[in-house]
Amino acid sequence: MDNKARFILAATMSSMMVAMVTLIVTWLNLGLRHDFILQWAKAYIIAWPIAAITGYAILPMARRFTDRVVARIGGAA
């Protein structure tokens, strides 16, 4: 996977995952109050770049790990 594809994959996956996790955690911590969207947006804006950078950095290691697990359980890697 080239760097551009790796970046797009990490950015897309982390964006969707962070959106859902921050939405749920913000709701659990604060409830549906008048500034819920603002508080959720703050959490998302802080968390997403961290998740995207982490995803980009660990993607090669995660792919190798996945290949090993799939090979051990008898699938085609």
N, CA, C and O of each residue as an XYZ file, in Angstrom:
308
protein
N       0.856     -1.171      0.000
C       0.000      0.000      0.000
C       0.904      1.236      0.000
O       1.789      1.363      0.847
N       0.683      2.126     -0.933
C       1.523      3.323     -0.987
C       1.111      4.312      0.110
O       0.067      4.155      0.744
N       1.943      5.324      0.317
C       1.712      6.264      1.415
C       0.419      7.043      1.274
O      -0.247      7.319      2.272
N       0.046      7.405      0.041
C      -1.189      8.163     -0.148
C      -2.398      7.314      0.240
O      -3.296      7.791      0.934
N      -2.423      6.072     -0.201
C      -3.529      5.169      0.142
C      -3.553      4.898      1.645
O      -4.618      4.858      2.260
N      -2.375      4.712      2.225
C      -2.295      4.480      3.668
C      -2.823      5.673      4.445
O      -3.534      5.499      5.435
N      -2.486      6.882      4.010
C      -2.979      8.098      4.664
C      -4.498      8.227      4.549
O      -5.179      8.535      5.527
N      -5.018      7.991      3.348
C      -6.466      8.103      3.132
C      -7.206      7.065      3.963
O      -8.230      7.379      4.570
N      -6.707      5.836      4.001
C      -7.332      4.794      4.807
C      -7.322      5.166      6.288
O      -8.352      5.071      6.955
N      -6.175      5.585      6.805
C      -6.073      5.953      8.221
C      -6.970      7.140      8.548
O      -7.628      7.146      9.588
N      -7.004      8.138      7.679
C      -7.831      9.319      7.926
C      -9.322      8.982      7.897
O     -10.083      9.450      8.744
N      -9.734      8.181      6.935
C     -11.143      7.824      6.806
C     -11.613      6.947      7.959
O     -12.636      7.229      8.584
N     -10.875      5.896      8.235
C     -11.278      4.991      9.320
C     -11.266      5.692     10.667
O     -12.198      5.538     11.457
N     -10.226      6.454     10.934
C     -10.147      7.120     12.231
C     -11.232      8.180     12.370
O     -11.763      8.376     13.463
N     -11.567      8.859     11.294
C     -12.622      9.864     11.350
C     -13.961      9.252     11.751
O     -14.656      9.779     12.620
N     -14.315      8.145     11.117
C     -15.588      7.492     11.425
C     -15.593      6.911     12.839
O     -16.577      7.043     13.567
N     -14.501      6.274     13.219
C     -14.437      5.669     14.551
C     -14.447      6.729     15.639
O     -15.155      6.582     16.634
N     -13.677      7.790     15.469
C     -13.631      8.849     16.467
C     -14.987      9.553     16.561
O     -15.419      9.924     17.652
N     -15.648      9.735     15.436
C     -16.977     10.371     15.470
C     -17.931      9.569     16.345
O     -18.624     10.140     17.186
N     -17.974      8.267     16.159
C     -18.891      7.429     16.946
C     -18.483      7.355     18.408
O     -19.332      7.482     19.291
N     -17.214      7.155     18.676
C     -16.766      7.007     20.062
C     -16.951      8.312     20.826
O     -17.471      8.298     21.942
N     -16.541      9.432     20.254
C     -16.702     10.703     20.960
C     -18.171     11.056     21.131
O     -18.551     11.642     22.145
N     -18.999     10.710     20.158
C     -20.437     10.965     20.282
C     -21.009     10.204     21.476
O     -21.716     10.783     22.301
N     -20.709      8.924     21.568
C     -21.250      8.092     22.640
C     -20.674      8.500     23.997
O     -21.419      8.620     24.969
N     -19.368      8.713     24.075
C     -18.760      9.070     25.357
C     -19.230     10.452     25.809
O     -19.482     10.651     26.998
N     -19.351     11.389     24.907
C     -19.862     12.714     25.270
C     -21.290     12.603     25.790
O     -21.639     13.231     26.789
N     -22.107     11.815     25.124
C     -23.492     11.609     25.568
C     -23.534     10.939     26.940
O     -24.306     11.348     27.807
N     -22.710      9.912     27.140
C     -22.692      9.236     28.443
C     -22.214     10.160     29.562
O     -22.745     10.117     30.672
N     -21.230     10.981     29.281
C     -20.676     11.869     30.306
C     -21.529     13.093     30.579
O     -21.629     13.522     31.729
N     -22.145     13.666     29.557
C     -22.858     14.930     29.713
C     -24.369     14.822     29.584
O     -25.102     15.656     30.116
N     -24.834     13.803     28.881
C     -26.250     13.733     28.556
C     -26.567     14.698     27.414
O     -25.682     15.369     26.883
N     -27.835     14.753     27.053
C     -28.248     15.634     25.953
C     -28.587     17.015     26.504
O     -29.749     17.325     26.764
N     -27.580     17.817     26.674
C     -27.793     19.163     27.172
C     -27.710     20.169     26.042
O     -27.448     19.798     24.898
N     -27.928     21.425     26.344
C     -28.032     22.441     25.294
C     -26.756     22.605     24.467
O     -26.833     22.953     23.289
N     -25.589     22.364     25.059
C     -24.331     22.532     24.327
C     -23.701     21.193     23.940
O     -22.487     21.106     23.757
N     -24.522     20.159     23.816
C     -24.017     18.819     23.500
C     -23.205     18.808     22.208
O     -22.095     18.274     22.186
N     -23.731     19.380     21.144
C     -23.041     19.360     19.838
C     -21.696     20.079     19.933
O     -20.701     19.608     19.381
N     -21.660     21.213     20.627
C     -20.403     21.943     20.782
C     -19.376     21.106     21.551
O     -18.211     21.042     21.158
N     -19.795     20.477     22.625
C     -18.887     19.658     23.419
C     -18.413     18.427     22.632
O     -17.247     18.041     22.706
N     -19.330     17.826     21.888
C     -18.952     16.683     21.054
C     -17.948     17.109     19.978
O     -16.963     16.413     19.730
N     -18.205     18.256     19.343
C     -17.303     18.745     18.294
C     -15.906     19.014     18.850
O     -14.909     18.718     18.191
N     -15.830     19.566     20.040
C     -14.521     19.808     20.668
C     -13.778     18.484     20.867
O     -12.594     18.376     20.549
N     -14.473     17.492     21.389
C     -13.856     16.188     21.621
C     -13.378     15.586     20.299
O     -12.277     15.040     20.223
N     -14.200     15.686     19.270
C     -13.851     15.139     17.952
C     -12.621     15.836     17.379
O     -11.705     15.178     16.886
N     -12.600     17.145     17.442
C     -11.500     17.924     16.858
C     -10.175     17.614     17.543
O      -9.124     17.618     16.902
N     -10.225     17.347     18.841
C      -9.003     16.992     19.562
C      -8.594     15.552     19.261
O      -7.416     15.280     19.030
N      -9.548     14.636     19.261
C      -9.237     13.210     19.155
C      -8.891     12.756     17.741
O      -8.043     11.880     17.572
N      -9.525     13.331     16.727
C      -9.332     12.802     15.381
C      -7.900     12.885     14.869
O      -7.396     11.888     14.352
N      -7.218     14.025     14.987
C      -5.826     14.036     14.494
C      -4.939     13.022     15.209
O      -4.067     12.411     14.592
N      -5.163     12.843     16.507
C      -4.376     11.869     17.264
C      -4.639     10.462     16.726
O      -3.705      9.687     16.519
N      -5.904     10.140     16.502
C      -6.266      8.817     15.983
C      -5.748      8.619     14.560
O      -5.293      7.527     14.218
N      -5.809      9.647     13.737
C      -5.348      9.525     12.350
C      -3.838      9.285     12.292
O      -3.372      8.438     11.529
N      -3.082     10.019     13.088
C      -1.628      9.843     13.112
C      -1.279      8.451     13.648
O      -0.410      7.765     13.110
N      -1.970      8.052     14.712
C      -1.729      6.720     15.281
C      -2.067      5.633     14.268
O      -1.300      4.687     14.089
N      -3.210      5.767     13.609
C      -3.605      4.790     12.600
C      -2.608      4.695     11.463
O      -2.271      3.599     11.015
N      -2.135      5.841     10.995
C      -1.152      5.864      9.913
C       0.132      5.161     10.347
O       0.731      4.409      9.578
N       0.544      5.415     11.582
C       1.802      4.853     12.069
C       1.713      3.343     12.287
O       2.668      2.624     11.992
N       0.596      2.860     12.792
C       0.521      1.433     13.142
C      -0.068      0.550     12.039
O      -0.091     -0.673     12.180
N      -0.533      1.140     10.968
C      -1.156      0.345      9.912
C      -0.259     -0.775      9.382
O      -0.741     -1.900      9.252
N       1.005     -0.536      9.072
C       1.836     -1.653      8.585
C       1.967     -2.782      9.610
O       1.902     -3.957      9.247
N       2.149     -2.436     10.876
C       2.262     -3.450     11.920
C       0.942     -4.203     12.083
O       0.939     -5.421     12.262
N      -0.162     -3.493     12.022
C      -1.472     -4.138     12.148
C      -1.736     -5.082     10.976
O      -2.330     -6.145     11.162
N      -1.306     -4.709      9.787
C      -1.475     -5.589      8.624
C      -0.650     -6.856      8.777
O      -1.138     -7.948      8.484
N       0.603     -6.730      9.233
C       1.438     -7.917      9.463
C       0.827     -8.824     10.524
O       0.790    -10.044     10.362
N       0.356     -8.230     11.598
C      -0.281     -9.005     12.663
C      -1.517     -9.727     12.133
O      -1.724    -10.906     12.422
N      -2.328     -9.026     11.367
C      -3.532     -9.624     10.790
C      -3.169    -10.780      9.871
O      -3.801    -11.835      9.923
N      -2.165    -10.593      9.035
C      -1.723    -11.670      8.143
C      -1.292    -12.903      8.932
O      -1.610    -14.030      8.551
N      -0.565    -12.690     10.035
C      -0.126    -13.824     10.861
C      -1.309    -14.546     11.502
O      -1.356    -15.776     11.519
N      -2.253    -13.786     12.024
C      -3.426    -14.409     12.669
C      -4.232    -15.193     11.649
O      -4.637    -16.324     11.917
N      -4.468    -14.611     10.489
C      -5.243    -15.291      9.449
C      -4.525    -16.554      9.002
O      -5.167    -17.583      8.789
N      -3.206    -16.496      8.855
C      -2.438    -17.684      8.457
C      -2.530    -18.770      9.525
O      -2.602    -19.949      9.179
N      -2.530    -18.422     10.784
C      -2.601    -19.404     11.868
C      -3.964    -20.082     11.952
O      -4.064    -21.254     12.315
N      -5.012    -19.334     11.612
C      -6.331    -19.937     11.713
C      -6.729    -20.645     10.418
O      -7.846    -21.147     10.291
N      -5.816    -20.678      9.476
C      -6.023    -21.472      8.273
C      -6.598    -20.740      7.096
O      -6.962    -21.376      6.107
N      -6.698    -19.439      7.154
C      -7.212    -18.680      6.012
C      -6.099    -18.307      5.066
O      -4.922    -18.521      5.356
N      -6.467    -17.757      3.952
C      -5.481    -17.287      2.973
C      -5.096    -15.863      3.319
O      -5.970    -15.009      3.470
N      -3.822    -15.593      3.447
C      -3.364    -14.258      3.798
C      -2.889    -13.509      2.583
O      -2.465    -12.358      2.693
